[in-house]
Amino acid sequence: MTPWQPLTQPEQLQEIVRESHEQPVLIFKHSTSCSISAAAKGKIERQWADAGLADTKLYYLDLLRFRPISSEIAQQFGVQHESPQLLLIRDGECQYNASHMGIRLSDVKNAVG
């Protein structure tokens, strides 16, 4: 089972930055009305158990309900907004991001090292 942590408050971004200094943190930005986003989310859920990322916290952002948070993510971490999008935050910075069908947990695992 995927350990989704809901990202619903802008203040959580400060918490994510703090956490990222102790362990890598992932943010998955999901549009509930997009079939490509649904496919990417399903792929993450199917692959999570075997991805070797059990120590990585995984946040889930519903873009339709919390669009301003996505804009803050883009500004804070210097990434262009896309959906779906997976970002790896470590040491307060975005060290990996991928979107659409380019999202691969194996790439995240390699980036985490």
Backbone as CSV, one residue per row, in Angstrom:
resi,resn,N_x,N_y,N_z,CA_x,CA_y,CA_z,C_x,C_y,C_z
1,MET,0.842,-1.188,0.000,0.000,0.000,0.000,0.884,1.246,0.000
2,THR,0.485,2.211,-0.774,1.250,3.445,-0.898,0.981,4.347,0.310
3,PRO,2.028,4.857,0.950,1.847,5.667,2.169,1.597,7.141,1.847
4,TRP,0.521,7.428,1.116,0.224,8.819,0.741,0.003,9.681,1.985
5,GLN,0.651,10.838,2.011,0.425,11.852,3.038,-0.256,13.026,2.337
6,PRO,-1.467,13.390,2.721,-2.140,14.492,2.020,-1.413,15.824,2.233
7,LEU,-1.247,16.550,1.150,-0.654,17.893,1.176,-1.793,18.870,0.924
8,THR,-2.256,19.504,1.994,-3.466,20.330,1.901,-3.277,21.748,2.435
9,GLN,-2.128,22.015,3.061,-1.894,23.318,3.671,-0.562,23.888,3.188
10,PRO,-0.530,25.164,2.811,0.734,25.762,2.370,1.846,25.637,3.409
11,GLU,1.468,25.656,4.699,2.465,25.571,5.768,3.221,24.236,5.737
12,GLN,2.629,23.220,5.123,3.290,21.919,5.054,4.570,21.979,4.219
13,LEU,4.684,22.942,3.327,5.899,23.051,2.516,7.110,23.329,3.393
14,GLN,6.934,24.144,4.433,8.037,24.400,5.373,8.417,23.105,6.098
15,GLU,7.414,22.310,6.470,7.653,21.026,7.122,8.398,20.082,6.172
16,ILE,8.011,20.073,4.915,8.664,19.219,3.922,10.135,19.597,3.778
17,VAL,10.419,20.892,3.736,11.812,21.339,3.641,12.600,20.862,4.861
18,ARG,12.022,21.004,6.046,12.703,20.534,7.265,12.946,19.024,7.201
19,GLU,11.920,18.282,6.836,12.045,16.819,6.750,13.110,16.410,5.736
20,SER,13.214,17.172,4.655,14.122,16.800,3.567,15.590,16.890,3.969
21,HIS,15.877,17.563,5.083,17.251,17.609,5.579,17.602,16.335,6.351
22,GLU,16.575,15.566,6.733,16.788,14.310,7.460,16.629,13.094,6.551
23,GLN,15.688,13.177,5.605,15.450,12.073,4.675,14.797,12.641,3.421
24,PRO,14.941,11.975,2.285,14.308,12.452,1.059,12.781,12.453,1.191
25,VAL,12.153,13.413,0.535,10.699,13.551,0.550,10.219,13.645,-0.897
26,LEU,9.115,12.961,-1.198,8.513,13.023,-2.529,7.196,13.783,-2.464
27,ILE,6.929,14.550,-3.521,5.634,15.212,-3.690,5.080,14.758,-5.036
28,PHE,3.873,14.186,-5.017,3.194,13.804,-6.255,2.035,14.763,-6.461
29,LYS,2.071,15.492,-7.572,1.017,16.434,-7.928,0.076,15.737,-8.911
30,HIS,-1.197,15.659,-8.526,-2.170,14.840,-9.246,-3.413,15.647,-9.607
31,SER,-3.817,15.531,-10.862,-5.085,16.105,-11.299,-6.113,14.988,-11.354
32,THR,-7.138,15.088,-10.526,-8.136,14.029,-10.437,-9.012,13.943,-11.687
33,SER,-8.900,14.910,-12.586,-9.715,14.873,-13.804,-8.916,14.445,-15.038
34,CYS,-7.671,14.030,-14.857,-6.790,13.712,-15.993,-6.463,12.217,-16.012
35,SER,-6.710,11.588,-17.144,-6.457,10.144,-17.246,-4.961,9.824,-17.190
36,ILE,-4.110,10.689,-17.721,-2.661,10.459,-17.654,-2.196,10.536,-16.201
37,SER,-2.743,11.487,-15.458,-2.401,11.617,-14.049,-2.867,10.383,-13.273
38,ALA,-4.045,9.892,-13.590,-4.556,8.679,-12.930,-3.660,7.486,-13.239
39,ALA,-3.185,7.390,-14.478,-2.285,6.288,-14.854,-0.962,6.387,-14.098
40,ALA,-0.420,7.590,-13.970,0.846,7.784,-13.247,0.674,7.448,-11.770
41,LYS,-0.434,7.854,-11.188,-0.703,7.547,-9.772,-0.817,6.040,-9.581
42,GLY,-1.534,5.374,-10.473,-1.670,3.926,-10.384,-0.334,3.210,-10.506
43,LYS,0.521,3.712,-11.390,1.854,3.129,-11.577,2.678,3.236,-10.294
44,ILE,2.624,4.401,-9.645,3.334,4.588,-8.377,2.790,3.617,-7.338
45,GLU,1.476,3.496,-7.262,0.875,2.610,-6.266,1.252,1.147,-6.503
46,ARG,1.303,0.734,-7.753,1.669,-0.655,-8.068,3.141,-0.940,-7.779
47,GLN,4.014,0.042,-8.011,5.452,-0.176,-7.904,6.036,0.166,-6.530
48,TRP,5.274,0.843,-5.682,5.811,1.374,-4.433,6.452,0.291,-3.567
49,ALA,5.770,-0.823,-3.369,6.261,-1.865,-2.459,7.627,-2.398,-2.872
50,ASP,7.906,-2.421,-4.173,9.166,-2.970,-4.671,10.186,-1.894,-5.048
51,ALA,9.864,-0.636,-4.787,10.718,0.461,-5.251,11.934,0.710,-4.369
52,GLY,11.932,0.176,-3.145,13.061,0.418,-2.248,13.082,1.816,-1.676
53,LEU,11.893,2.418,-1.544,11.804,3.790,-1.052,11.018,3.872,0.254
54,ALA,11.023,2.804,1.014,10.201,2.727,2.227,10.515,3.844,3.227
55,ASP,11.744,4.361,3.235,12.116,5.423,4.164,11.827,6.815,3.611
56,THR,11.175,6.878,2.469,10.896,8.159,1.814,9.430,8.523,2.022
57,LYS,9.192,9.693,2.579,7.826,10.154,2.793,7.243,10.590,1.448
58,LEU,5.981,10.264,1.209,5.332,10.519,-0.075,4.089,11.372,0.136
59,TYR,4.159,12.620,-0.307,3.032,13.534,-0.193,2.211,13.521,-1.482
60,TYR,0.902,13.697,-1.324,-0.050,13.690,-2.429,-0.763,15.037,-2.457
61,LEU,-0.676,15.727,-3.595,-1.342,17.019,-3.750,-2.434,16.899,-4.808
62,ASP,-3.676,17.115,-4.408,-4.821,17.162,-5.318,-4.847,18.567,-5.932
63,LEU,-4.441,18.644,-7.187,-4.290,19.950,-7.838,-5.599,20.708,-7.991
64,LEU,-6.681,20.005,-8.192,-7.948,20.695,-8.397,-8.443,21.345,-7.107
65,ARG,-8.163,20.731,-5.986,-8.604,21.284,-4.699,-7.601,22.271,-4.109
66,PHE,-6.307,22.108,-4.430,-5.266,22.901,-3.760,-4.276,23.492,-4.767
67,ARG,-4.787,24.089,-5.835,-3.946,24.644,-6.901,-2.945,25.683,-6.398
68,PRO,-3.299,26.567,-5.454,-2.309,27.550,-4.976,-1.061,26.900,-4.372
69,ILE,-1.212,25.728,-3.762,-0.042,25.044,-3.190,0.902,24.615,-4.311
70,SER,0.343,24.190,-5.439,1.185,23.811,-6.578,1.994,25.002,-7.069
71,SER,1.379,26.159,-7.102,2.097,27.371,-7.514,3.225,27.691,-6.542
72,GLU,2.966,27.495,-5.254,4.018,27.722,-4.250,5.165,26.734,-4.423
73,ILE,4.835,25.484,-4.734,5.866,24.468,-4.967,6.749,24.890,-6.139
74,ALA,6.116,25.323,-7.227,6.867,25.749,-8.413,7.816,26.891,-8.060
75,GLN,7.316,27.858,-7.308,8.141,29.015,-6.941,9.245,28.622,-5.960
76,GLN,8.895,27.882,-4.920,9.868,27.559,-3.869,10.996,26.667,-4.372
77,PHE,10.653,25.694,-5.246,11.659,24.726,-5.667,12.169,24.965,-7.084
78,GLY,11.704,26.029,-7.726,12.221,26.407,-9.037,11.906,25.404,-10.136
79,VAL,10.698,24.840,-10.095,10.287,23.885,-11.127,9.031,24.398,-11.818
80,GLN,8.911,24.094,-13.082,7.716,24.464,-13.830,6.564,23.559,-13.407
81,HIS,5.381,24.136,-13.229,4.213,23.338,-12.862,3.833,22.400,-13.996
82,GLU,3.674,21.131,-13.666,3.150,20.151,-14.605,2.247,19.211,-13.829
83,SER,1.450,18.453,-14.560,0.554,17.493,-13.923,0.324,16.325,-14.866
84,PRO,0.537,15.128,-14.366,1.071,14.783,-13.053,2.559,15.110,-12.970
85,GLN,3.047,15.226,-11.761,4.457,15.555,-11.559,4.927,14.939,-10.243
86,LEU,6.136,14.403,-10.259,6.747,13.838,-9.063,8.044,14.583,-8.795
87,LEU,8.184,15.084,-7.577,9.379,15.837,-7.194,10.054,15.156,-6.009
88,LEU,11.366,15.103,-6.058,12.178,14.605,-4.953,12.829,15.810,-4.289
89,ILE,12.508,16.003,-3.012,13.067,17.113,-2.249,14.081,16.538,-1.269
90,ARG,15.304,17.051,-1.357,16.358,16.629,-0.426,17.204,17.847,-0.095
91,ASP,17.539,17.972,1.184,18.312,19.123,1.667,17.682,20.448,1.243
92,GLY,16.338,20.481,1.239,15.610,21.714,0.959,15.500,22.081,-0.502
93,GLU,15.982,21.214,-1.388,15.963,21.532,-2.820,15.334,20.396,-3.618
94,CYS,14.773,20.757,-4.765,14.246,19.740,-5.671,15.422,19.154,-6.444
95,GLN,15.692,17.866,-6.216,16.837,17.220,-6.858,16.429,16.321,-8.016
96,TYR,15.120,16.141,-8.194,14.615,15.329,-9.306,13.172,15.737,-9.520
97,ASN,12.778,15.873,-10.779,11.351,16.009,-11.045,11.069,15.427,-12.408
98,ALA,9.919,14.801,-12.513,9.482,14.184,-13.763,7.980,14.364,-13.876
99,SER,7.503,14.305,-15.104,6.066,14.466,-15.297,5.544,13.453,-16.303
100,HIS,4.244,13.338,-16.302,3.517,12.458,-17.209,4.073,11.032,-17.164
101,MET,4.277,10.419,-18.306,4.728,9.030,-18.314,6.234,8.908,-18.076
102,GLY,6.911,10.026,-17.857,8.327,10.009,-17.512,8.568,9.728,-16.032
103,ILE,7.496,9.626,-15.256,7.618,9.350,-13.828,7.980,7.877,-13.642
104,ARG,9.155,7.643,-13.065,9.628,6.272,-12.814,10.236,6.195,-11.422
105,LEU,9.706,5.308,-10.604,10.257,5.156,-9.260,11.684,4.635,-9.295
106,SER,12.055,3.899,-10.336,13.446,3.435,-10.443,14.393,4.628,-10.590
107,ASP,13.961,5.659,-11.319,14.777,6.877,-11.443,14.873,7.599,-10.094
108,VAL,13.775,7.610,-9.347,13.795,8.229,-8.024,14.762,7.489,-7.117
109,LYS,14.695,6.165,-7.142,15.594,5.341,-6.327,17.060,5.641,-6.661
110,ASN,17.370,5.779,-7.950,18.732,6.119,-8.356,19.125,7.495,-7.865
111,ALA,18.196,8.451,-7.899,18.474,9.811,-7.443,18.690,9.856,-5.933
112,VAL,17.954,9.013,-5.214,18.108,8.958,-3.753,19.459,8.340,-3.404
113,GLY,19.871,7.369,-4.222,21.180,6.720,-4.033,21.170,5.803,-2.882
